[in-house]
């Protein structure tokens, strides 16, 4: 995921780690569940990022309470991976069909547009004497 490469790599690690743990602990009937929620409106910055994505931000974002309760139910039923929202499940499916390079490019385009929109809507700081000195 361009723009969030370390974040995405960390999430991928958690997903693969969860799948590996499920294999290792299957003889003990233990199940681990990886949650792949996409957007979650948890902080002001996250909400601004979701809003900046427009339609796609809206259809891929889930309510925190819904995610928690459904994830618990999925874990109890033994699901190893849970992807909330239909749009996210469609993206996951197409992600298995397209080459990783193409996916990275598409995500990069989406994030660059959202970042630009988010930056354009951010109020500009007021000019001060200090900013005149340090900007020179």
Backbone torsions as a table, in degrees:
resi	resn	phi	psi	omega
1	UNK	NA	102.6	177.7
2	UNK	-57.3	149.6	-179.1
3	UNK	81.8	-27.3	178.6
4	UNK	-132.0	47.9	-172.6
5	UNK	-62.6	-46.5	-178.7
6	UNK	-66.7	-41.8	177.9
7	UNK	-59.1	-48.6	-178.3
8	UNK	-65.2	-39.7	178.8
9	UNK	-64.5	-38.5	178.0
10	UNK	-64.2	-42.6	178.7
11	UNK	-64.3	-39.7	178.8
12	UNK	-63.6	-39.9	176.8
13	UNK	-59.5	-46.9	-178.6
14	UNK	-60.7	-41.5	178.9
15	UNK	-62.3	-50.5	-179.5
16	UNK	-65.5	-37.9	177.8
17	UNK	-62.7	-42.8	178.8
18	UNK	-62.1	-45.1	179.2
19	UNK	-63.0	-40.1	178.4
20	UNK	-65.7	-43.3	178.3
21	UNK	-60.7	-38.7	178.7
22	UNK	-60.8	-38.9	177.8
23	UNK	-68.4	-44.6	-178.1
24	UNK	-65.8	-35.7	-175.6
25	UNK	-99.1	4.3	-179.2
26	UNK	-58.9	-34.9	177.1
27	UNK	-63.2	-21.5	-179.1
28	UNK	-97.8	7.1	-177.8
29	UNK	58.5	29.4	175.8
30	UNK	-94.5	139.3	178.7
31	UNK	-127.3	137.0	176.3
32	UNK	-113.6	141.9	-178.2
33	UNK	-119.3	126.7	174.2
34	UNK	-97.0	129.0	177.5
35	UNK	-98.7	126.7	177.5
36	UNK	-119.2	80.6	-167.3
37	UNK	-85.0	-13.4	-171.7
38	UNK	65.5	-136.3	-175.0
39	UNK	-73.5	136.2	174.1
40	UNK	-134.7	122.8	-178.5
41	UNK	-76.8	78.5	-175.4
42	UNK	-102.5	-29.9	-178.9
43	UNK	-132.0	168.1	178.2
44	UNK	-60.6	-41.4	179.0
45	UNK	-64.3	-40.9	178.8
46	UNK	-64.3	-41.8	179.7
47	UNK	-65.0	-41.5	178.2
48	UNK	-62.3	-40.5	178.3
49	UNK	-64.7	-39.6	178.4
50	UNK	-65.5	-46.9	179.7
51	UNK	-62.3	-39.8	-178.7
52	UNK	-64.0	-24.9	179.5
53	UNK	-80.4	-7.8	177.5
54	UNK	63.5	-132.6	-176.6
55	UNK	-53.6	-48.6	-176.3
56	UNK	-66.1	-34.3	175.6
57	UNK	-64.3	-39.9	-178.4
58	UNK	-67.5	-44.7	-175.1
59	UNK	-79.5	-13.8	179.0
60	UNK	-103.3	-2.8	-177.9
61	UNK	-93.8	139.9	-179.1
62	UNK	-118.2	152.8	175.3
63	UNK	-72.8	133.6	-176.4
64	UNK	-57.7	-46.6	-179.4
65	UNK	-61.2	-42.2	178.2
66	UNK	-63.1	-42.5	-179.6
67	UNK	-61.9	-46.3	-177.6
68	UNK	-60.5	-52.0	-176.4
69	UNK	-65.5	-41.2	-179.1
70	UNK	-70.0	-38.5	178.7
71	UNK	-62.7	-42.0	177.6
72	UNK	-60.7	-44.8	178.1
73	UNK	-61.8	-41.7	178.5
74	UNK	-63.6	-42.3	180.0
75	UNK	-63.6	-43.3	179.1
76	UNK	-61.4	-34.6	179.9
77	UNK	-81.7	-3.4	175.7
78	UNK	89.9	16.5	177.5
79	UNK	-71.9	134.5	-179.7
80	UNK	-87.8	-23.3	179.0
81	UNK	-138.4	136.0	175.6
82	UNK	-128.6	122.8	176.9
83	UNK	-117.2	104.2	179.9
84	UNK	-73.9	157.5	176.3
85	UNK	73.8	135.0	-178.1
86	UNK	-60.1	-43.1	-178.8
87	UNK	-59.0	-40.9	-179.8
88	UNK	-67.7	-35.5	177.9
89	UNK	-67.9	-36.5	176.6
90	UNK	-65.5	-45.0	178.0
91	UNK	-60.5	-40.9	179.0
92	UNK	-62.1	-43.7	180.0
93	UNK	-61.1	-50.2	-179.7
94	UNK	-66.2	-26.0	176.0
95	UNK	-64.5	-23.1	177.3
96	UNK	-83.1	-16.9	-177.4
97	UNK	-95.0	-30.7	-175.7
98	UNK	-92.0	150.7	175.5
99	UNK	-65.3	144.2	-178.9
100	UNK	-53.8	-35.5	179.8
101	UNK	-63.0	-40.5	178.4
102	UNK	-66.8	-40.6	179.1
103	UNK	-62.9	-45.0	179.4
104	UNK	-60.0	-40.2	-179.6
105	UNK	-65.4	-45.5	-179.8
106	UNK	-63.2	-43.5	179.2
107	UNK	-65.7	-40.0	177.9
108	UNK	-59.2	-43.0	178.1
109	UNK	-62.0	-45.1	-179.5
110	UNK	-61.7	-46.3	-177.5
111	UNK	-69.6	-37.1	179.0
112	UNK	-63.9	-41.8	177.6
113	UNK	-62.9	-44.6	-178.7
114	UNK	-64.6	-42.1	179.3
115	UNK	-62.6	-43.8	179.4
116	UNK	-62.2	-45.3	179.7
117	UNK	-62.9	-42.4	179.9
118	UNK	-64.7	-42.0	178.8
119	UNK	-67.8	-37.0	179.2
120	UNK	-65.2	-28.6	-177.9
121	UNK	-92.9	-3.9	-180.0
122	UNK	-80.3	128.5	179.1
123	UNK	-61.0	138.5	179.2
124	UNK	-77.4	140.1	179.4
125	UNK	-65.8	149.7	179.1
126	UNK	-71.0	145.9	177.6
127	UNK	-71.4	136.2	175.8
128	UNK	-132.0	171.4	176.9
129	UNK	-61.5	-42.0	-179.3
130	UNK	-62.0	-41.0	-178.9
131	UNK	-67.8	-32.7	176.3
132	UNK	-64.1	-39.8	-178.7
133	UNK	-69.3	-48.3	-173.5
134	UNK	-79.2	-23.5	178.9
135	UNK	-82.7	-13.8	-176.4
136	UNK	-73.4	NA	NA
